[in-house]
Amino acid sequence: MSLPNKKGYFGEFGGKYVPETLMALLDDLEKVFRSAVKDRSFQKEFQYYLREYAGRPTSLYLAERLSKHLKTLKVYLKREDLLHTGAHKINNTIGQVLLAKRMKKTRVIAETGAGQHGVATATVAALTGLECVVYMGAEDVERQALNVDRMKLLGSKVIPVTSGSQTLKDAMNEAIRDWVTNVRNTFYIIGSVAGPHPYPLMVREFQAVIGREARRQFVHFGHKVHKEKRLPDYLVACVGGGSNAMGLFHAFFNDREVHMIGVEAAGLGLNTDQNSASLKKGEVGVLHGSKSRVLETKDGQIKPAHSIAAGLDYPGVGPEHAYYQKIGRAQYVTVTDKEAISGVKLLSRMEGIIPAMETAHAIIYLEKLARGVKGQKNVIVCLSGRGDKDMGSIKELIK
């Protein structure tokens, strides 16, 4: 069965829970998207920008020192951090900005937490000559100042959001309000596999290049002249909204021997309210236009989320991840703030690669995984972004 279904559901999760003013627009967007992905000229243009502008394919790097440290795991890093703008986000923004041009929109908007999606949106807006406004929680503006400066240099307007927890959830609220008000000329570039249908589908399809490349590279190319010639045992990726994880997982969905592990942010601990573990601690509910698992109170109010990683600081998760969890196709685990800092140190000092704080959650989980496996297993980790953006906020913590 092809998912999502015609109404945008992955099992019970997904759908379109939006004001009437957006329903027709979403229907039109789905038609344009489905037409575009079948259009050879659109695909040719998309692939051109992924290759010549973003820098694909990214390498699948055998982390030999890290693997030796872990002993039971042979770790391959899918190097999305090497892309233009420093993260996987550029894959999706290229796809969506081409749709915006196809729909003759003159303005794009976006929400951002860690700033990487905001930078990627500002980048493609500059590339195509579109006006761009990025909504960003005031707390994230402060802790991700470098990315704010990058967006401004690229010609985009960054609007700090001071309502609520002043983080990603609130930025998305404001972006949706803008969209409702300016439907005619505005295209909303959502950054994750969240939001109303068809966004979870679109973002998954634009990010699925990660898994397709990794699959091809792992089976056929490998490190130096070595070829694995078989599928990996594990896939590991951090999960906030979940776009980098779904980008890696999707190509392996039907390969039941491949175990998928998504790593959520436990923040200060699962026994506190200071976490972002929607799949571990959440309930079924509606947030930002789709039904998924969300952090909410007993009377259905959305709880504030917390993570040291701004890109994981979100009280919900993409509906397809909720579906993967329900059917048992993927396992979802958690890592605390303190552990994630150790993940930054581990990869930096073992491989000379400074990961984004989001990615560090996946890196440090490998130590737990290594202790639980028998024999040697192969694992692909999505290195979703680089850590330049985090240095200002964590430099006092990594001494």
N, C-alpha and C positions, 0 to 999 in steps of 0.2 A: 504493500500500500504506500502510495506517495504522500508524504507529509511535508507541510501541513495540508489539511483538506481544503475544499473550496471556500470554507468559511474562515480559514486561517487558524485551525486548531490542530495541535499536536496532542491527540487524545483529548483530555479535558482542558488542556492549557492553551492559551493564545486568544484568538478572537479580536474583535474591535469594540472597545468600550470608550467611545469618544462622543463629543457633541455632534449634533446633526450637521452643523456647518462643515465638519470634516469628512463625513461619510462619503459624499460624492467625490471629494478630492482623493480619498484613499482608494476608492473604486477605480478612478482614472489612473492613479499611480500604479496600481496592480496591472492594469491593462497595458500601460506603457512599458512597465518592467518585463512582463511576460513576452511582449512583442520584441523588446530590445534584446533579450537573451537569445532569441531565435534568429536575430538579424545578424548576418555575417559581417556587415560593415560596422555595427556597434561592437561586436566581439573583437574585431580586428583593431579598432581604436582603443578599446579597453586594454587589450593585450599589449599594444604598442606602448601605452603609458606605464603599464606595470613593468615592462622590460626596460624601456629607454629612459623613463623619468624616475620611477620608484626604485629601480635596481634589482628586479627579479631576474632569474630565480635567486633566492637566498641560499646560503650554504647549509648543509647538514654536517655539523662539525663533531667529530669524535673527541670528547673531552677526556683525554687519557689520564691526566693527573687526578681529576675528580673521580673518574672510574676506579682508579687504583685506591683512592681514599675510601670509596664506598665498598670495594671488594666484590660484592655480589651483583653489582649493576654495571653494565657497559652503557655509558650515557652519551647519547647524541643530542646536540643542541640545534634546534631549527632556528637559525639566526635572523629572526625578524627585526632585531635591533640594528641590523646593518642597512635597513631600508632608509630612503630619504625621509627625513623628519624623525627618525629614530625609533619607530615602532610599527606594529602591524596595521595601525589605524589608516595609513595611507591607501591600503588596498581598497577598503570600503569607500573612502571619500572620493577616490577617482571614479569608481563605479557610479556613485550617487550624483556626482556633479555632472557626469555625462547624461544621466537621466534628467537632471534639472535643465540642461541645455536643450535636450530633446523636447521638453515640455515648455520651452521658451520662457522659463523663469529668469528674472533679472536679479534676484536676491536670494542668498542662502543664509540659514541660521543653524546654530548648533548649540548643544550643551556640552560641557566638559568638566571633568573632575581633576584628573592628574594633568590635564592640559594637552595631552598628546593628541586626542581627537580634535580639540580646538585648533591646535597647530596644523594638523593635517587638513582640516576644513579650510582654514585661512590660506593654506598653501595652494589647494586646488582652486579656491576662489581667485587668488592672484593669477594663477595659471590661465584661467578662463575669462578673467575680467568681470567677475560678478561681485556685487556688493556683499559683504559678509558681516554678520553680527554673531558674537559668541557669548553665551550666558555661562557664568562661572560663579560658584558659591564664594562669598567673600573670604571664608576661611581658606579655600583652595587658592584664591588669588594671592593670598599672603604666602602660603607654603609652596606654591609653584610659580614664584615670581619670574623665573627665567622663561617659562613658557608663555606667560602673559606678555613679556617684552617681545618675544618672537612673534606672537600673533599681531601685536601692534605694528611691528616693523613690516609685516606682510600686508598691512593696510586694512586689517580688520578692526572692528570696534569690539572691545571687551566690556561687558556689562556685569559688574559685581552684583550678586544676589544676596541681600541681607535678611531675607525671611527664613523662618524655620531654623534648621541646623546649619544653614549657609554652606551646604556642600552639594554633591551631585544631584540628589533628589530634588532639591529646591531650584537648581539651575534648569533641570528638565521641566519643572512646573512652569517656570517663566518662559522657556522656549515655546512650550505648547500654547501659552497665552498669546504670545507674539504671533504664532502660526495661525491661530483662530482669527486673529484680527487682520492678518495680511495674507489671506489665502490666495488671492488672485496672482500676486507676483512673487510669492515666497516659496522656496523649497526647504523643508526641514531635513537636514542631514543628521539622522540619528546615528550614534556612534557604536551601539552594541546590538546584540540579537534580542532586543527588548522593544517595547512600544507596541502600538496596534499593528495588526496585519495590514500590509505585507512586509513591514520592516524586519521582523525576525527572519523571514524567508530571504529578503533581499540581502541583508547584511551577511547571513550565512553563505549565500551563494557568492558574494564578492570576496569573502574571507576563505572560502573553501580551497582556494589556490594553495594555502599553507599545507593542508593535508595531502592534496594531490601531489604536490612537489615532494613532500617528505616521503610519501609512499614510494614514488618512483626512485628517489635518490637512495633510500634505504635498501631497496631490493636489488637495484642495479649498479649503483655507483659506490657508495660507502666511502671510507677513509683511504686515501692514497689508492693502492691497487686492490684493496680488500673489498669483497662484495659479501654482504650478508646472505643474499639470495633467499630471504624469507621475510615474513612479516615481523614487526617488533612484538615483544611481549607486553609492553606497557606504553601508554601515552600519558603524559602528565602536563597539566597547564593550570595556571591560576584562573579563578572564576570570580568576577564581580557581576557585571551584566552577562559576560560570558562569550564575547566575540572571538577572542584569540583561541579559546578552548574549543568552541564549536568549529572554528576554521580548521583546527587540527583534527578533531574527532570525526567530522562528517564523512570523509573519504574512507574511513575504516568501520563505518557503522555495521555493515553486514559481515565483518570478519570477527566472529564470536571469540576466536582465540586471542584477539587483541584486547587487553584490559585497559579501560579508560578511567583516569583519575582526575577529577577536578578539585582544585584546592581553594577553599574559601578562606576569608579573613576572620579569625577568631578574636581579633582585637585584643582586649584586655582579658578575655576568657569567655568561654561559653556559659559559665555560671554567672556572668554579669550581663547587663544590658548594653555594654560597650563592645559590640561585635557587629559583623556584617554577614553572618552565616545564615542566609535566607533559606538554603536547602536543608541545613542541619537543624535550625531553630525556628524556621518560619512556618506559616500556615497558608493554606490556599486562599488567595484573595486577589483583588484587582489593583494594579498600580500602573499609572501612565499608559492606559489604553489596552492592557492585556491582562489575562488571568494567569497567574503563576503562583510561586511561593514567595511570600513577603513577610517581613517582620512587622507584626501588628499587635495592638493591645487586644484584650478580650472583647472590647466593644467595636473593634474593627478600625481603629485609628492607626495610621502608620507610625511605627517607632523610629526614632533617630537611629542611624547606624554609625558605627565607628570602625575605622582602620587607620593604621599609620600610613597605608598606601591610599592616596586620594582616589585612584582609579577603582579601588575595591570598596570604597566607602558608600555603599548603595543598599537600601533595604529591600531590594528585590533581585530577581534573576530572570534571564531570558526563559520563555515558556518551553523551549525545546529542551533545555537542561532539566527543567522540572519533569518533563516527559521521560527523558533518559533515566532520571532517578527512579521514577515510579515503575518503569518496566525492568529496572535492574541492569540496564545496558551500561551505565557508568556508575562509578562509586565517587561520592563526594566527601572530602575530608577537610580538616581545618588546621590552620597554623596561626599562632599568636603574633602580635607585634614584635615581641622580644625575639621569637624564633626567626621571624622574617629578617630582622637586622643581622642575625647570625648567617642567614642565607646570602645577604649582600657580601659579607666578609668572606664566606666560604668560596663563592665563585670568583670573586675578585682576586683572592690570594692563591687559589688553585689553578686558575686558567687565564688570569689577566683580563677578565671580562667583568665590567661593573654592570650588574643587572638593575633594571628598574625595581623599585620596592615591591611592585605588584608581582613581577616575575620571581623575586626572591622567595615568595611564599611557596612556589612550586619547587624551587631549588632545594630549600631546606627540608621539604617533605621527603626528598630522596633518601635522607638518612634514616627516616622511619621505615620507608619502603624496603631499603636494603637490609634492615634487621629482620624483616619478615619473610624474605624469599629464600628458597633453597636452590643451590646451584647458581650459575650466572645467568642473568636475564638481560635482555636488551631493552632500553627505554629511550623514547624520544621525548624531549622536553621542549615545549614552545617557549623560546626566549623572546617574549613578546615585545620587550623594549629595553632601552639602555638607561642607565642610572644617572646621567648628567643632571636631569631635572630634580633629583632628590637630594643632591649634595648639600644644598643650603639648609634643608630641614633636618638632616640626620648627621651632619658632621660632628656634632657634640656627642652623638650616641655610639660612634664607631671607633673611638680611641682605644 
